[in-house]
Amino acid sequence: MPKAPAEIAAQIAKNPENFTAFRNSIKEKFFGRWKYRLMFIAYAVMVAATIYASLVLCRDYGYRLSAGLLLGCAWAWTGWLQHYSGHVGFWGYRPADFACHLIFENLWKGGSGAWWRSRHNKHHAMPNMIGVDGDLATTPLLAWDPILAKKCPSWALKIQDAFFLIWLFLYVPVLGISARMFAYKKRLWPELAMMGVHYYLLWQFFKGTDSQGFYDMGVMFMLAYGVQGVYLGFFFGLNHFAEDRITDKNL
């Protein structure tokens, strides 16, 4: 019979060295399934690449809205890849995984891998801890318990059930601003350079031969960010916000 989590935690508490043995056993089981991880990586990359490739048709035939929708889906799929590599799940070797993270998050999505790891590590260290877990920072538009509700105006609380998906259109754009400010303040020049390449390639892809080029890119870019926010935010909401919030850091 597998040991229950409480039993494992008790053994680790008695002897911290037990954690090393526990971690090694998990790594052996997980990274031993090499071919299955490669299959997942190949599948996710193929899906994302196929969606990106389909943007060419939308661009050439002038379907701006369709291109924005597809770009948002492509960024969302890239989000799964960056999440996996950010967790050191590709190769099990930090430099190699963080290099992949730089490609997926910075080059493909235009975000900041370092910002994501900083924020996401806090989430996993203390999930659903108010004031620590950044995934709960959705006020003043959305609140997940009475404590967070105090930070929301009454009108927002009354309509948040009906406007949940609509507010998610702002989810990724707001986080995107935070990520870029983080990279600039931390002077993460390689990440900023990769972001610059991302936007340059995006402009080269979407720019037209007439004055509509900048407008086309703007429409598709903002729509894609909104679609990505709904796509990813909806899954995050299902996975995280159904659990009780924690207010005692000693738990």
Beta strands, then each sheet from edge to edge (+ up, - down):
end
